[in-house]
Amino acid sequence: MSTAQVGENQAGGLLSTRPAGVLVAILGGIATGASLVIALAAVTDARPNWILLAFEVVAMMAGVVCVLAGLRVLREGPAITLFCVAGTIMTAALLGGVGSNWTVRGFSLWLGLFLRAGIGGMLVALAGAELLSRRPGVSMPLLLRSVLWVLPLVSMIGAAVLLRGAWPNLHPLAQMLLVLFGGALACVFAAGSAHYAIRAFIVGAEAATAGVLRGGVGDGRLG
């Protein structure tokens, strides 16, 4: 095991506590259950929705990883694990909804999206709290920059939801331009947010590693 991995495992951060682990496992279980229900609805529809099924399987797998992380079966890199799980769950729920026109078997998928978005937000908050418990003076500014970069992306998604009724009335050329420019801007904001978030995780891992080294990795007490 590398020194960085030992730092993640032994630093004793927030996510190493039992209450946090139980909460993470519960959130992962809810996300997995929601994806399972929607996946079953997609495959048992009169015309099976394979696109929705594929995205829900991805979200389900991420939920299982979340449960395993909460149960401490997966111990390495808890903060970045939750961050990746949250992003996967929310992205899969969003793309699955878009690909199925937000309905399956006559039921709306918006509730499922909001549920997974809430779970993802809580997981990101837990991951951020883990980082702040290690080296808040450096991690906090990076996390704030990450949030600032993602706010325009959230605004774009909100605007798209509110104005979705006007979409069919737009000229095909206008639709194509909006998709191209909107997609490009979304990628820029997402990349900027991810850059600062990953930097925050790296700083947290470095702090954890330094703490373990001071605790005696070098003298063999943890080796």
C-alpha positions as CSV (number, residue, x, y, z in Angstrom):
1,M,0.0,0.0,0.0
2,S,1.3,3.4,-0.9
3,T,2.0,6.2,1.6
4,A,-0.9,8.3,0.2
5,Q,-3.3,5.3,0.6
6,V,-2.1,4.8,4.2
7,G,-2.8,8.5,4.8
8,E,-6.3,8.2,3.5
9,N,-7.0,5.1,5.5
10,Q,-5.4,6.1,8.8
11,A,-6.0,9.9,9.1
12,G,-9.1,9.4,11.2
13,G,-11.2,12.0,9.4
14,L,-14.9,12.6,9.6
15,L,-15.8,9.7,7.2
16,S,-14.0,7.2,9.5
17,T,-16.6,7.7,12.2
18,R,-19.5,5.2,12.6
19,P,-22.4,7.8,12.3
20,A,-20.9,9.2,9.0
21,G,-20.4,5.7,7.7
22,V,-24.0,4.7,8.5
23,L,-25.3,7.8,6.8
24,V,-23.3,7.2,3.7
25,A,-24.5,3.6,3.5
26,I,-28.1,4.7,4.0
27,L,-27.8,7.3,1.2
28,G,-26.2,4.7,-1.1
29,G,-29.0,2.2,-0.3
30,I,-31.7,4.7,-1.1
31,A,-30.0,5.7,-4.4
32,T,-29.6,2.0,-5.3
33,G,-33.2,1.3,-4.5
34,A,-34.5,4.2,-6.6
35,S,-32.4,3.2,-9.5
36,L,-33.6,-0.4,-9.2
37,V,-37.2,0.6,-9.3
38,I,-36.8,2.9,-12.3
39,A,-34.7,0.2,-14.1
40,L,-37.4,-2.4,-13.6
41,A,-40.0,0.1,-14.9
42,A,-37.9,0.8,-17.9
43,V,-37.4,-2.9,-18.8
44,T,-41.0,-3.9,-18.2
45,D,-42.6,-1.1,-20.2
46,A,-44.6,-1.9,-23.3
47,R,-41.6,-0.7,-25.3
48,P,-38.6,-1.3,-23.1
49,N,-36.5,1.9,-22.6
50,W,-32.9,0.5,-23.0
51,I,-31.3,4.0,-22.8
52,L,-33.0,4.7,-19.4
53,L,-32.1,1.1,-18.3
54,A,-28.4,1.6,-19.1
55,F,-28.1,4.9,-17.2
56,E,-30.0,3.4,-14.2
57,V,-27.6,0.4,-14.1
58,V,-24.7,2.9,-14.0
59,A,-26.4,4.8,-11.2
60,M,-27.2,1.6,-9.4
61,M,-23.5,0.5,-9.5
62,A,-22.5,3.9,-8.1
63,G,-25.0,3.4,-5.3
64,V,-23.5,0.0,-4.4
65,V,-20.1,1.6,-4.3
66,C,-21.5,4.2,-1.9
67,V,-22.9,1.5,0.4
68,L,-19.6,-0.3,0.4
69,A,-17.7,2.9,1.2
70,G,-20.1,3.6,4.1
71,L,-19.6,0.1,5.5
72,R,-15.8,0.7,5.2
73,V,-15.4,-2.2,2.8
74,L,-13.8,0.3,0.5
75,R,-11.5,2.3,2.7
76,E,-9.1,4.1,0.3
77,G,-9.8,7.7,-0.6
78,P,-13.2,8.1,1.1
79,A,-13.6,11.8,0.1
80,I,-12.9,11.5,-3.6
81,T,-14.9,8.2,-3.6
82,L,-18.0,10.0,-2.5
83,F,-17.4,12.9,-4.9
84,C,-17.2,10.5,-7.8
85,V,-20.2,8.5,-6.7
86,A,-22.3,11.7,-6.3
87,G,-21.3,12.9,-9.7
88,T,-22.1,9.5,-11.3
89,I,-25.5,9.2,-9.7
90,M,-26.6,12.7,-10.6
91,T,-25.3,12.6,-14.1
92,A,-26.8,9.2,-14.8
93,A,-30.2,10.3,-13.4
94,L,-30.1,13.4,-15.6
95,L,-29.1,11.7,-18.8
96,G,-31.5,8.9,-18.3
97,G,-34.3,11.4,-17.9
98,V,-33.3,13.3,-20.9
99,G,-33.0,10.1,-23.0
100,S,-36.5,9.0,-22.0
101,N,-38.3,12.3,-22.3
102,W,-38.7,12.3,-18.5
103,T,-41.4,9.6,-18.5
104,V,-41.5,5.8,-18.0
105,R,-44.7,3.7,-17.9
106,G,-46.6,7.0,-17.8
107,F,-44.9,8.3,-14.7
108,S,-42.7,11.3,-14.4
109,L,-39.0,10.9,-13.7
110,W,-38.5,14.3,-12.1
111,L,-39.0,13.0,-8.6
112,G,-36.3,10.4,-9.2
113,L,-34.0,13.2,-10.4
114,F,-34.6,15.4,-7.5
115,L,-34.1,12.5,-5.1
116,R,-30.8,11.6,-6.5
117,A,-29.7,15.2,-6.8
118,G,-30.4,15.6,-3.0
119,I,-28.4,12.4,-2.3
120,G,-25.6,13.6,-4.5
121,G,-25.6,17.0,-2.7
122,M,-25.4,15.3,0.7
123,L,-22.5,13.1,-0.4
124,V,-20.6,16.1,-1.8
125,A,-21.2,17.9,1.5
126,L,-19.8,14.9,3.4
127,A,-16.8,14.7,1.1
128,G,-16.2,18.5,1.6
129,A,-16.5,18.1,5.4
130,E,-13.9,15.4,5.3
131,L,-11.5,17.6,3.5
132,L,-12.1,20.6,5.8
133,S,-11.4,18.4,8.8
134,R,-7.9,17.8,7.5
135,R,-6.6,21.1,6.2
136,P,-9.4,23.7,6.2
137,G,-7.2,26.7,5.5
138,V,-6.2,25.4,2.1
139,S,-9.1,23.2,1.2
140,M,-11.9,25.7,1.8
141,P,-10.8,28.3,-0.8
142,L,-10.4,25.5,-3.4
143,L,-13.8,24.1,-2.6
144,L,-15.4,27.6,-2.8
145,R,-13.8,28.1,-6.2
146,S,-15.3,24.8,-7.3
147,V,-18.7,25.8,-6.1
148,L,-18.4,29.2,-8.0
149,W,-17.5,27.4,-11.2
150,V,-20.5,25.0,-10.9
151,L,-23.1,27.7,-10.2
152,P,-23.4,28.8,-13.8
153,L,-23.9,25.1,-14.8
154,V,-26.7,24.7,-12.3
155,S,-28.3,28.0,-13.6
156,M,-28.1,26.6,-17.1
157,I,-29.8,23.4,-16.1
158,G,-32.5,25.3,-14.2
159,A,-33.1,27.6,-17.2
160,A,-33.4,24.6,-19.5
161,V,-35.9,23.0,-17.2
162,L,-38.0,26.1,-16.9
163,L,-38.0,26.8,-20.6
164,R,-38.3,23.3,-21.8
165,G,-41.9,24.0,-23.0
166,A,-40.6,26.5,-25.6
167,W,-38.0,24.0,-27.1
168,P,-40.3,22.4,-29.7
169,N,-41.2,25.9,-31.1
170,L,-37.6,26.8,-31.8
171,H,-36.1,26.6,-35.3
172,P,-34.0,23.5,-35.8
173,L,-30.9,25.7,-36.5
174,A,-31.5,27.5,-33.2
175,Q,-31.9,24.2,-31.4
176,M,-28.6,23.0,-32.8
177,L,-26.7,26.2,-31.9
178,L,-28.1,26.1,-28.4
179,V,-27.1,22.5,-27.9
180,L,-23.6,23.2,-29.3
181,F,-22.8,26.4,-27.4
182,G,-24.7,25.3,-24.3
183,G,-22.9,22.0,-24.3
184,A,-19.5,23.7,-24.7
185,L,-20.2,26.1,-21.9
186,A,-21.4,23.3,-19.7
187,C,-18.2,21.4,-20.3
188,V,-16.1,24.5,-19.5
189,F,-17.9,25.1,-16.2
190,A,-17.9,21.4,-15.2
191,A,-14.1,21.1,-16.0
192,G,-13.4,24.2,-14.0
193,S,-15.4,23.0,-11.0
194,A,-13.8,19.5,-11.2
195,H,-10.3,21.0,-11.4
196,Y,-10.6,22.9,-8.1
197,A,-12.5,20.1,-6.4
198,I,-9.7,17.6,-7.3
199,R,-7.1,20.0,-6.1
200,A,-8.9,20.2,-2.8
201,F,-8.9,16.4,-2.5
202,I,-5.2,16.3,-3.3
203,V,-4.5,18.9,-0.6
204,G,-6.6,16.8,1.8
205,A,-4.7,13.6,0.9
206,E,-1.4,15.4,1.4
207,A,-2.5,16.6,4.8
208,A,-3.6,13.1,5.8
209,T,-0.3,11.6,4.6
210,A,1.7,14.2,6.5
211,G,-0.3,13.4,9.6
212,V,0.4,9.7,9.3
213,L,4.1,10.3,8.7
214,R,4.3,12.3,11.8
215,G,2.5,9.5,13.6
216,G,5.2,7.0,12.9
217,V,5.0,5.4,9.4
218,G,8.7,6.2,9.1
219,D,9.6,4.4,12.3
220,G,7.6,1.2,11.5
221,R,4.7,1.7,13.9
222,L,2.2,1.6,11.0
223,G,4.2,-0.4,8.6
